[in-house]
Amino acid sequence: VGESTIQLDNTVVELPNDGKKYLKKILDTCAKYPEINFVFGRMPRVITESSVQETYALRSAIPSINEYGYDYLELEQYYDEIGLVSNEDFDDVIHMNYYGAVKFTKFIIPFLKEKYEIGNREHTDSVKENFNKSYKDYHSYMKKMTEKHNKKKEKSH
């Protein structure tokens, strides 16, 4: 993945009709669960000509999202704050690799905690057990992915 030199500006373009239709369906479904504060957003990605156009189109959805009482986070705007580097933190133009995911996680958790006043809460034993199992599985998976990534990186050098 190469380094991106394209910069985002404040452009907004119209969302395609199918996009409007599905956005409405998603928002109507979310509205059925008023106890949940849904947050919409666009994950960081390598900024390309096509992704810029997608970002600009998604911006036209923001008024509808806000009308339902939800926020939209354009996380591409936080690229520098997250510390992402296109040719180091992405497997392709859309997906962060392990290193990008670690940087993003370190950024997004405090960001969300502060913005949405998310505090600590007590969980039942079964929730804790499920979490611990998932956490263990995740670390096993990430170890494999890191090894795979390092092998791939070694081959390219």
C-alpha positions in Angstrom: 0.0 0.0 0.0 1.6 3.3 -1.1 1.6 6.6 0.8 -1.4 8.8 0.1 -1.0 12.4 -1.0 -4.7 13.2 -1.4 -6.2 15.5 1.1 -9.8 15.7 2.1 -11.7 19.0 1.8 -15.2 19.9 2.9 -16.9 18.7 -0.3 -20.3 17.0 0.0 -21.9 15.1 -3.0 -25.3 13.4 -3.2 -25.7 9.9 -1.8 -27.0 7.5 -4.6 -30.7 6.6 -4.3 -30.0 3.0 -3.2 -27.7 4.5 -0.5 -30.5 6.8 0.7 -33.0 3.9 0.8 -30.7 1.6 2.8 -29.6 4.4 5.2 -33.3 5.0 6.0 -33.9 1.3 6.7 -30.8 1.2 9.0 -31.9 4.4 10.8 -35.5 3.1 11.2 -34.1 -0.2 12.6 -31.9 1.7 15.1 -34.8 3.8 16.2 -36.5 0.6 17.4 -33.9 0.4 20.1 -34.0 3.8 21.9 -31.9 2.5 24.8 -28.9 2.1 22.5 -26.8 5.1 21.4 -25.8 4.1 17.9 -22.7 5.9 16.4 -22.2 5.9 12.7 -18.8 6.4 11.1 -16.3 5.7 8.4 -13.2 3.9 9.5 -9.8 5.3 8.5 -8.5 4.0 5.2 -5.9 5.0 2.7 -7.2 8.0 0.9 -7.6 7.3 -2.8 -9.5 9.1 -5.6 -12.4 6.6 -5.2 -12.4 6.7 -1.4 -12.5 10.5 -1.4 -15.7 10.4 -3.5 -17.2 7.8 -1.1 -16.4 10.0 1.9 -17.9 13.1 0.1 -21.1 11.1 -0.6 -21.4 9.7 2.9 -21.3 13.2 4.2 -24.7 13.8 2.6 -26.1 11.2 5.0 -25.0 13.1 8.1 -28.1 15.4 8.3 -30.4 12.2 8.3 -28.2 10.5 10.9 -28.2 13.6 13.1 -32.0 13.9 12.6 -32.4 10.5 14.3 -30.2 11.7 17.1 -27.1 9.9 16.2 -23.5 11.0 15.6 -21.4 10.4 12.5 -17.7 10.1 13.0 -15.5 10.7 9.9 -12.5 9.0 11.4 -10.4 9.6 8.3 -10.1 13.2 9.7 -8.2 11.8 12.7 -5.5 10.1 10.6 -2.6 12.1 12.1 -4.0 12.0 15.7 -4.2 8.2 15.4 -0.7 8.1 14.0 -1.5 6.1 11.0 1.0 5.7 8.2 -0.5 4.4 4.9 2.4 2.1 3.9 2.9 0.7 7.4 -0.6 0.3 9.0 -2.7 -1.1 6.2 -3.0 -4.5 4.5 -4.8 -2.8 1.6 -6.4 0.6 1.0 -9.5 -0.3 3.1 -8.2 -2.6 5.9 -5.8 -1.7 8.7 -3.3 -4.4 9.6 -2.5 -5.4 13.2 -0.3 -2.3 13.7 -2.9 0.0 12.4 -5.6 -1.7 14.5 -3.6 -1.3 17.6 -3.1 2.4 16.9 -6.7 2.9 16.1 -7.9 1.0 19.3 -5.6 3.2 21.5 -7.2 6.3 19.9 -10.9 5.2 19.7 -11.4 3.9 23.2 -10.6 7.1 25.1 -12.3 9.1 22.3 -15.5 7.2 22.7 -15.3 7.1 26.5 -14.9 10.9 26.7 -17.4 11.8 23.9 -20.2 9.4 25.2 -19.3 9.4 28.9 -18.8 5.6 29.0 -17.8 4.4 32.4 -16.8 1.2 33.9 -19.6 -1.2 34.8 -19.9 -4.5 36.7 -20.6 -7.6 34.6 -22.0 -11.0 35.5 -19.7 -14.0 35.8 -21.0 -15.5 32.5 -20.3 -12.2 30.7 -16.8 -12.1 32.2 -16.2 -15.8 31.2 -17.4 -15.1 27.6 -15.2 -12.0 27.4 -12.1 -13.9 28.7 -12.6 -16.7 26.2 -13.1 -14.2 23.4 -10.0 -12.3 24.6 -7.9 -15.5 24.6 -9.2 -16.4 21.1 -8.5 -12.9 19.9 -4.9 -13.0 21.1 -4.3 -16.4 19.5 -5.7 -15.1 16.2 -3.6 -11.9 16.4 -0.5 -13.8 17.1 -1.1 -15.8 13.9 -1.8 -12.7 12.0 1.3 -10.9 13.3 3.4 -13.9 12.3 1.8 -13.9 8.8 2.3 -10.2 8.5 5.9 -10.4 9.5 6.6 -13.2 7.0 4.9 -11.2 4.3 7.0 -8.1 5.3 10.2 -10.1 5.3 9.5 -11.4 1.8 8.9 -7.9 0.4 12.3 -6.7 1.7 
